């Protein structure tokens, strides 16, 4: 089996998640890195795909599959995508190998483009991080099979500090939920609580991975809301669990916010303190005053992630679907 490694053209914090998954996959002795020599043809084949795809849309014509997989082929290629960046798959997918994709952020707005790519290149399996996306895609599937594989985590990439060493009171990673933020920011700042959040949209709080991991471990409370609340224009009503929840748990933070239904399904209990929008300040006051009472929940979340929700667990589930010959 061959993993197509991501090519970093322009760094983004989301690539750390991809890298974690790649490292977990490559720890499998059955996996090797795909031949990098083929990358020189990537842009040319990607441009050809975009021209063909645009032409098909213009003339309302479907094409494919042009690049068929050979039956009983024992060569498997696997690509991780952050959204529909299909240049990552090319030119590897023009071969007769068995082609497979894992896609983060498979929002509904990307589904038609994904289906066209899958059909043209005769992709065998697509794994997506959203349960609802997998169901929607499978409903209109032809040959390709769509599977829900939620995001995971690589625990060895993170730190845990003793609770008495946690000196960041509240942390809001990524794009904050402005409605909630406005309700709590004055209280936190006026009561000398350390509150870290995105002060300008798109500007990350921590400029380096090292600072991010260290600060997460130093945080007592981590605010987490699903993308359907913080990014409604992009996500619509597709409520999914993201790695932020798992990162917060593995760093032994108490999570305050909203648990996506996927998270409840995966854990079998609610690992999140559901936010009280009617009195969020009083809720935070109570959490600070009674923080030791929540340590058992924090420890339970940490152990559950270690035992069931690492990228290694996710990869084993994917392998069971690939039917390696």
Steps between C-alpha positions, in 0.01 A plus 500: 500500500629847412425824683516816291669749732361852512706761320522818705472786253383750760491408868171509687433385856260232369796321342613399849190281519580344164858441609383323817286262295780441250746411775255251647441339160872476426560323830317208336756260349264430209518862383771677304526851358392541137772573246571874518642507146144507369435832676663690213189425293259610771416850379467391137258218578308716747459775238380241248242373749373852570463578128316172439278550803415857401421389146267228623315751718474746212355242261301318770678176415630227728834331434653197658644287612800568276761356735369160599627281780612152398305220662692306764768770503705466820644853477315748720558877504362716778477878520404737783319815387417817690190587301486441122867569422524223242845600376617292797370185324661569165663355300479189720130449427548467122649155560307173524561473876215474750438863599379617839450840664455634851347849492480746787239777467276321251240777513190470286620778267787268391292187439430539129864569420604201712255271321628610158861437600415161651318389186766617256787332685305191609566555871418192708442648848456848642524546876364825643516649848127580515232238555235709326729562201563126463124430497428777249777387266409132522139573407612611154798265467562285193793259547695692763434429867486784751584442866493706818836500676506777763809701571755356741814611679862397550539523881880503501492839327345668808578585863319472831586722797394449863180691571675735742735611220221604265522880483271573201142516625309493171612420147293538181679337206430596141214727401312584817124494545449876519162487675645303791826695499320831546315363800812390691792720392432792738458273802824314426705812437358689800574209733862446394427175321737405219285467188664425164301531179524602136513880504502535122323258266748267333793587726592199713556547872824303507755560223678166550392143558715484814321801654162355407569163667650662810219753543231236451654296783505813719127565446231413753192558282483459124200646317382276215203548269436307176567667167127520430489769771832680443510468116132470394555646153747221420366208702125555477324265740773235476594460865818296537767425756836657429847430633470804732286293734755218505793739540331659799435162656851367445642818660269442798288812458140525616292558187220758511278553197281266298547132430419401140275195471793310348698554818219358715477199268874437510546539875173357626470790745532879487864601556412871471358744755211638296510877500231692687423786264249645746764554767846421360688717751346327799576166340869588458516629857363167621747305287796695639378462858435127466767403249630199702154344473543480121839326507339151482323601176823644358688179584221286356510698175878466481492124550213452255696680229811290565301176493268567205560817300858527378596521134629144535147389589365687198760348268418146614134566421594629154718196430209272581305671217782485246503120482876474458579193293 
